[in-house]
Amino acid sequence: MSTRKGQVVGNSRIEVYSENFAQADPQPNAKRRRINELIQDVSGKDISRLDFTKVQANKSRSTLRARLTVRNDTNVTTIECNRKSAKTFHEIEPSRIQATKSTEELVSAGDTQATADANQASIAKKSKEKKDLDVRKDLSRINPLDYYVEKSDLPPNVPDIDKELLSDPNYPAQYAHDLFAYLRRREKLFVGERYLSRQPEMTSNLRALFVDWLIQLQEVLGFNHETLYLSVKIFDRYLARSSKRIQRSEIQLLGAAAVLIASKMDERVALSPHDFVVLCNKKYDAQQFMKMETNILVTLNFELSMPLSYSFLRRFCRSVKMDMREMTLARFVLESSLMEISMITHCETHLAAAALLLAFEVLGREWNDTLTYYTGYQPHELVATRNEMNALVHYLQALYRIENATIKSIMSKYSHEVFFGVAQQKFPPVNQP
């Protein structure tokens, strides 16, 4: 989650964020303050000391005293609590006095029964709390290794990265292998299609401008990287599947609506259509954003949980214990691939593995059996994509040195010290295989 403070980058005036330096998001803090205020309002009334059983007993007593019917053999005597009809004590007949005495005994018996019920309920509650405490104590004695399923296909020289993280409560070690196996199967359903021939108003340059704007938006708003990748995925998938030809004037509307949907999927605090009205300089109104959002959802059949190359890259980096600087270099290569439309025809795992292969070459590290197992690829299967990524990085580096170039966001972002300046790294020559 991108909850971090931004720093202005050079002349670009965009703020760069890094997952390395996490700070609390002001929005959740504001929400917490509102909750605390509500708690303080209630705290003046000591709810823990209120005896709800006693309140119920008092209510029953007042009801009985308002109108009480006492059965005495076949005769029914009714006592009305009405001051106008009240008589002095001497005027009341002995039989009425006896009835009043019986009434008081009945009320007293009712109170006794209510108290007994309350005591029984209290005992039952304490017993349940004791059992719950015993269960928690038993759970604390459980060894996660007793319930961990070993990977049957794990080579002897490959570490089990999930087993090593069993003690981390924030990492689903027991399910991680199965989760990524499921995502690997599912990624085949979301491989991108070439759509420029069906969308004459859309060009590779316009798409690159959209991704550049999206990277600026992600950094200014502090969105996480999953939102960035999902936004591009939704944008491309809609253009590939839509029967409608997008107009040039609608491209930014489509891109902003894709970000709107992605933020609802991956952000704690999503943006609203009215926010995008401001972000797009009031070029579109809120109704247009909502209409485009609906159009996207219907066209994609509400299939939004798409496997992302960024998620696979993090797992691959974890498998070989890359530090933050090394991982940031791989992220830069992978994020650069978002600019090139030809990359959308590759599987997400393939893109992540190819970006990691190029980063390894820059770092002087070699591909090993661990990466082959966790990525599912041999280096020779990634060479062609690795070469495309290398050429793209060289192109972006050259473009960054041109003063009036329009596509600079990714280089500005990863040239900052927060990202270790990895964009300024020296990459292999383009003609090197």
Rosetta blueprint (number, residue, H / E / L):
1 M L
2 S L
3 T L
4 R L
5 K L
6 G L
7 Q E
8 V E
9 V E
10 G L
11 N L
12 S L
13 R L
14 I E
15 E E
16 V E
17 Y L
18 S L
19 E L
20 N L
21 F L
22 A L
23 Q L
24 A L
25 D L
26 P H
27 Q H
28 P H
29 N H
30 A H
31 K H
32 R H
33 R H
34 R H
35 I H
36 N H
37 E H
38 L H
39 I H
40 Q H
41 D H
42 V H
43 S H
44 G L
45 K L
46 D L
47 I H
48 S H
49 R H
50 L L
51 D L
52 F H
53 T H
54 K H
55 V H
56 Q H
57 A H
58 N H
59 K H
60 S H
61 R H
62 S H
63 T H
64 L H
65 R H
66 A H
67 R E
68 L E
69 T E
70 V E
71 R E
72 N E
73 D L
74 T L
75 N E
76 V E
77 T E
78 T E
79 I E
80 E E
81 C L
82 N L
83 R H
84 K H
85 S H
86 A L
87 K L
88 T L
89 F H
90 H H
91 E H
92 I L
93 E L
94 P H
95 S H
96 R H
97 I H
98 Q H
99 A H
100 T H
101 K H
102 S H
103 T H
104 E H
105 E H
106 L H
107 V H
108 S H
109 A H
110 G H
111 D H
112 T H
113 Q H
114 A H
115 T H
116 A H
117 D H
118 A H
119 N H
120 Q H
121 A H
122 S H
123 I H
124 A H
125 K H
126 K H
127 S H
128 K H
129 E H
130 K H
131 K H
132 D H
133 L H
134 D H
135 V H
136 R H
137 K H
138 D H
139 L H
140 S H
141 R L
142 I L
143 N L
144 P H
145 L H
146 D H
147 Y H
148 Y L
149 V L
150 E L
151 K L
152 S L
153 D L
154 L L
155 P L
156 P L
157 N L
158 V L
159 P L
160 D L
161 I H
162 D H
163 K H
164 E H
165 L L
166 L L
167 S L
168 D L
169 P L
170 N L
171 Y L
172 P L
173 A H
174 Q H
175 Y H
176 A H
177 H H
178 D H
179 L H
180 F H
181 A H
182 Y H
183 L H
184 R H
185 R H
186 R H
187 E H
188 K H
189 L H
190 F H
191 V L
192 G L
193 E L
194 R L
195 Y L
196 L L
197 S L
198 R L
199 Q L
200 P L
201 E L
202 M L
203 T L
204 S H
205 N H
206 L H
207 R H
208 A H
209 L H
210 F H
211 V H
212 D H
213 W H
214 L H
215 I H
216 Q H
217 L H
218 Q H
219 E H
220 V H
221 L H
222 G L
223 F L
224 N L
225 H H
226 E H
227 T H
228 L H
229 Y H
230 L H
231 S H
232 V H
233 K H
234 I H
235 F H
236 D H
237 R H
238 Y H
239 L H
240 A H
241 R H
242 S L
243 S L
244 K L
245 R L
246 I L
247 Q L
248 R H
249 S H
250 E H
251 I H
252 Q H
253 L H
254 L H
255 G H
256 A H
257 A H
258 A H
259 V H
260 L H
261 I H
262 A H
263 S H
264 K H
265 M H
266 D H
267 E L
268 R L
269 V L
270 A L
271 L L
272 S L
273 P H
274 H H
275 D H
276 F H
277 V H
278 V H
279 L H
280 C L
281 N L
282 K L
283 K L
284 Y L
285 D L
286 A H
287 Q H
288 Q H
289 F H
290 M H
291 K H
292 M H
293 E H
294 T H
295 N H
296 I H
297 L H
298 V H
299 T H
300 L L
301 N L
302 F L
303 E L
304 L L
305 S L
306 M L
307 P L
308 L L
309 S H
310 Y H
311 S H
312 F H
313 L H
314 R H
315 R H
316 F H
317 C H
318 R H
319 S H
320 V L
321 K L
322 M L
323 D L
324 M H
325 R H
326 E H
327 M H
328 T H
329 L H
330 A H
331 R H
332 F H
333 V H
334 L H
335 E H
336 S H
337 S H
338 L H
339 M H
340 E L
341 I H
342 S H
343 M H
344 I H
345 T H
346 H L
347 C L
348 E H
349 T H
350 H H
351 L H
352 A H
353 A H
354 A H
355 A H
356 L H
357 L H
358 L H
359 A H
360 F H
361 E H
362 V H
363 L H
364 G L
365 R L
366 E L
367 W L
368 N L
369 D H
370 T H
371 L H
372 T H
373 Y H
374 Y H
375 T H
376 G L
377 Y L
378 Q L
379 P H
380 H H
381 E H
382 L L
383 V H
384 A H
385 T H
386 R H
387 N H
388 E H
389 M H
390 N H
391 A H
392 L H
393 V H
394 H H
395 Y H
396 L H
397 Q H
398 A H
399 L H
400 Y H
401 R L
402 I L
403 E L
404 N L
405 A L
406 T L
407 I L
408 K L
409 S H
410 I H
411 M H
412 S H
413 K H
414 Y H
415 S L
416 H L
417 E H
418 V H
419 F H
420 F L
421 G L
422 V H
423 A H
424 Q H
425 Q L
426 K L
427 F L
428 P L
429 P L
430 V L
431 N L
432 Q L
433 P L
